[in-house]
Amino acid sequence: MSLGVRHDDPDAGRRAGGRAVTAAVPPAARATSPGWRDPRLWIGLLIVAVSVVAGSRLLAAADDTVAVWAVSADAGPGAALTEDDLVVHRVRFADSGDLAGYYRVDDTLPDDLRLVRGVGAGELLPRAAVGAGDQAADTVELPIAVESEQVPQAVHAGSVVDVYLLGSPARGERATGEPGTPVLQEATVVDAPSPDGGLGGAAGRRQLVLAVPQADATAYFAAVAALDSPLLTVVRRG
């Protein structure tokens, strides 16, 4: 009689042949974070540090701009400037020799920083535009009285203006200059009081004080004297 084994018997495997049948189960692997002694951690930190240093040096080498002074607003001949009238611009000069013509931020500015020619708003401050000695002394302050409607309301101290002179030649005189040509060009307004206050301005007129070269002031007086009932018109630049 044959010996049968019931497949639904859970102990059949142990009883068959007297041997136990078991399945091999691998041990569970637990994830662990690397410790401070793990060389991989130090290698990663070293790579990050090298990348930061290399990036900083690369940016520093690429930034070859220079900080120089620029004028914050229009200023004409005779204008006296201070650091409050200047702003810092960073500029890259194609030719290093060009830098010598401007004032760097770390340069010492002249005590009397007075212009001998006009400089526009945002323009770098050229050393050639700053007067010294006879150049600065050649500038005078010229007061002119202008009808209020002939002066833009935006004109104020520091504005750069042109002055036009209109009128018929006085008897025995001949007009100087061509019509439409300003009698004063790129003049800096030193003072511009309101029509009703200061400097003895008559009602309905506005008095301006302009900084101009001595030669321009002389030519202005000659042009006014040559006209009968001269009319001045002020045009603001910029």
C-alpha positions in Angstrom: 0.0 0.0 0.0 1.4 3.3 -1.0 2.0 6.1 1.4 0.1 9.3 0.4 0.8 12.8 1.4 -2.1 15.3 1.9 -1.3 18.5 0.2 -3.5 20.4 2.5 -1.7 19.2 5.5 0.6 22.0 6.8 2.8 19.4 8.6 3.2 17.2 5.5 6.6 18.7 4.7 8.0 17.9 8.0 6.7 14.4 8.1 7.7 13.6 4.5 11.1 12.0 4.8 11.7 13.5 8.2 13.2 16.7 6.7 12.0 20.2 7.3 11.5 22.5 4.2 12.2 26.2 4.9 12.4 29.3 2.7 15.5 31.6 2.9 14.5 35.2 3.9 17.3 37.9 3.4 17.8 40.3 6.4 16.2 43.7 6.0 18.6 46.5 5.1 18.1 49.8 7.1 18.9 53.1 5.5 21.4 55.1 7.4 22.6 58.7 6.9 26.3 59.2 6.3 28.3 60.2 9.4 30.8 63.0 9.6 33.6 60.5 9.2 32.2 59.4 5.8 34.7 60.6 3.1 31.9 61.2 0.6 30.6 64.0 2.8 34.0 65.8 2.9 34.4 65.4 -0.8 31.0 67.0 -1.5 31.8 69.9 0.8 35.2 70.4 -0.9 33.5 70.5 -4.3 31.0 73.1 -3.2 33.8 75.3 -1.6 35.9 75.1 -4.7 33.0 76.0 -6.9 32.2 79.1 -4.8 35.7 80.4 -4.8 36.2 79.8 -8.5 32.9 81.6 -9.3 33.8 84.6 -7.1 37.2 84.9 -8.8 35.7 84.6 -12.2 33.1 87.4 -11.5 35.8 89.6 -10.1 38.0 89.2 -13.1 35.0 89.9 -15.5 34.1 93.1 -13.7 36.8 95.5 -14.9 34.7 98.6 -14.5 35.9 101.7 -12.7 33.9 103.9 -10.4 34.1 107.6 -11.6 32.2 110.8 -10.9 29.4 112.0 -13.1 27.3 115.1 -13.0 23.7 114.6 -11.6 22.1 117.5 -13.5 23.0 119.9 -16.3 25.6 122.5 -15.3 27.1 125.2 -17.5 30.2 127.4 -17.4 30.9 128.9 -14.0 28.8 126.4 -12.0 30.4 125.5 -8.7 29.9 121.8 -7.9 30.2 119.8 -4.7 29.9 116.0 -4.1 26.2 116.5 -3.6 26.0 117.5 -7.3 27.8 114.3 -8.4 26.8 110.7 -8.7 28.9 107.5 -9.1 28.9 105.7 -12.4 30.8 102.4 -13.1 32.4 102.5 -16.5 34.5 100.2 -18.6 37.1 102.0 -20.5 38.3 100.4 -23.7 41.6 102.3 -23.5 43.0 102.6 -20.0 44.6 105.9 -20.9 41.1 107.4 -21.3 40.5 107.1 -17.5 43.1 109.8 -16.9 40.8 112.4 -18.3 38.1 111.8 -15.6 37.8 111.9 -11.8 37.7 108.5 -10.1 35.7 108.2 -7.0 38.8 107.7 -4.9 40.5 110.8 -6.3 40.7 114.0 -4.3 38.4 116.6 -5.8 39.6 120.2 -6.1 38.4 122.5 -3.3 36.9 124.9 -5.8 35.2 122.6 -8.3 34.1 125.2 -10.9 33.2 124.4 -14.5 34.6 126.3 -17.4 32.3 124.6 -19.9 28.9 123.0 -19.8 28.4 119.4 -18.7 25.1 117.5 -19.3 23.2 115.4 -16.7 24.7 112.0 -16.4 27.9 112.9 -18.2 31.2 111.9 -16.7 33.0 114.8 -15.1 36.0 115.6 -17.3 39.1 117.1 -15.8 39.2 119.4 -18.8 35.9 120.9 -17.8 37.1 122.0 -14.4 38.7 125.4 -14.3 41.6 126.6 -12.2 43.4 129.8 -11.9 42.6 132.3 -14.7 40.0 130.0 -16.2 37.8 130.1 -13.2 38.4 133.7 -12.5 37.2 134.6 -16.1 33.6 133.7 -15.1 31.3 136.4 -13.9 27.7 136.5 -12.5 25.4 138.4 -14.9 21.9 139.5 -13.7 19.2 139.8 -16.4 15.6 140.8 -16.0 13.1 138.9 -18.2 9.4 139.1 -18.6 7.9 136.2 -16.6 6.2 134.7 -19.6 9.5 134.6 -21.4 11.0 132.3 -18.8 10.0 128.6 -18.4 8.7 127.8 -14.9 11.1 124.9 -14.7 14.1 127.2 -14.7 15.9 127.1 -11.4 19.3 127.5 -9.9 21.5 125.0 -11.7 19.6 125.0 -15.0 21.5 125.6 -18.2 19.8 128.1 -20.5 20.2 130.0 -23.8 19.2 133.6 -23.9 17.7 135.1 -27.1 17.6 138.9 -27.7 14.9 140.5 -30.0 14.2 144.1 -30.9 14.6 146.8 -33.5 18.0 148.5 -33.8 18.2 151.8 -32.0 18.7 155.0 -34.0 22.2 155.1 -35.3 22.9 151.5 -34.2 23.1 148.3 -36.2 21.9 145.1 -34.8 24.6 142.6 -33.8 24.2 138.9 -34.5 21.8 137.0 -36.7 18.1 136.6 -35.8 17.4 133.3 -34.0 21.0 133.2 -32.6 21.2 133.2 -28.8 23.1 136.1 -27.3 24.2 133.8 -24.4 24.7 130.1 -24.8 24.9 127.4 -22.2 24.7 129.8 -19.3 24.3 128.3 -15.8 21.6 129.8 -13.6 23.2 130.7 -10.3 20.0 132.2 -8.8 16.4 132.3 -9.9 14.0 133.9 -7.4 10.3 133.9 -8.0 8.8 137.0 -9.7 7.4 138.4 -6.5 10.5 138.0 -4.3 14.2 138.9 -4.0 16.7 140.8 -6.0 14.4 143.8 -6.5 12.6 142.3 -9.6 9.9 144.5 -11.0 6.3 143.2 -11.1 5.7 140.8 -13.9 9.4 140.3 -14.5 11.8 137.6 -13.3 15.4 138.2 -12.6 18.0 135.5 -13.2 21.6 135.5 -12.2 23.7 133.7 -14.8 27.3 132.5 -14.7 29.0 133.4 -18.0 32.5 134.1 -19.3 33.6 137.7 -19.0 33.7 138.0 -22.8 30.1 136.8 -23.2 28.9 139.3 -20.6 30.6 142.1 -22.5 29.1 141.0 -25.8 25.7 140.8 -24.1 25.7 144.4 -22.9 26.8 145.6 -26.4 24.0 143.7 -28.0 21.3 145.1 -25.6 22.6 148.6 -26.0 22.2 148.4 -29.8 18.5 147.6 -29.6 15.4 149.8 -29.0 13.2 148.1 -26.4 15.0 144.8 -26.3 13.1 141.7 -25.5 14.8 138.7 -23.8 13.6 135.1 -24.1 15.1 132.3 -22.0 15.2 128.8 -23.3 16.0 126.0 -20.9 18.3 123.2 -22.1 17.7 119.6 -21.3 
